Each structure stands twice: as structure tokens, then as C-alpha cells.
Amino acid sequence: MSCTTDRHDHHDVYAAQCPCRDVLDLLANKWSALAIGALEEGPRRFGVLQRRLEGVSPKVLTNTLRRLEEKGFVNRTVYPAVPLHVEYELTPLGRGVAQPLAQLRTWVEDHLDEIPV
């Protein structure tokens, strides 16, 4: 199995060097999946996201949002105001992945009682 880094060529997530793995790692992260879900509701400020994602530290949420922005799933918009106003929203790419992640979150909630904890 191999994976090329050329765009629109064959990618294989099972190949050790395939960049698909980095994206899979990002999207399979619980905080990424939850942040994308929270942003499905529309643009949100950092504090609103942090309250919605109960238990996430500011540092982890900041890193998660930065990674999602770097990969093109989230836009960060800074509004010139005092205090600084920053909003995060899903890009078309982020909206595209939101539905499969929502299905995964729903599946987990629906089947949690079947899974030994």
C-alpha cells in the first residue's frame, strides 16, 4: 500500500506516510468532533464554544480550533472592537464533515448502554 502526496491522486489512509492519517487524527479527536458539532449551530465566540464543550480547557480548545483552521475546516474572524471580538464558523469543508461526525456522535449516544464502561 502506498500513498502519494499529489493532490487528486490515490490516497490510502492505511499507508504509514499518507497525509490522510493527519486529517483522520484531527477529525477523530473528541474535541474536534465536538467543536465541529457546536459550530453546526452557526458562528460562535470562543467563550460560547468553551461553555458548550463542557470540560475542555482553554488551551486545548485553542489548539483544536487552530488545527481545524489550519486544515480548512473552520474560519476565524476577528472583529475590531474593545474587547477584541473573535468568531469561529465552519467552512464548506467543515460543513461537509459535520454530518458524518454528527452521525458518529448520535451513534455513540444511542449505543452507550451496550458498551462496557
Steps between C-alpha positions, in 0.01 A plus 500: 500500500626841415383853515605788287495857619390635159156654507214300346710188479436176682513534877510207741426570865658164588836602354743616769611816323164607357395853603148361535606378842560853627150602396350184648687565824364854513140405424495191724604714797209545742549875536511550122185294452324693776620842382381429147165389643467817706585711196222336298268731692673802339792731573608497865734697720771318692327531838174363361685202353684437825174496698336271242794256509485433871835392642728637227783722621564833326840372382357182346213688334741759360726227358202310357358808329843592361545154352149505352572842352838390357334206323218714361208373710447822698525871427612741771375856464636782714276804543670825600330582827595554862526238632609305194214302347593170332255256343550151365285342231505195279630530145332303220755224569408507869129486420571201276658300781246616760230254397712182523635618836143570619406145402793367702406710806137383473608138463713525815211652699255237370727203571687607814294268721618202290867584549680392818634804684 
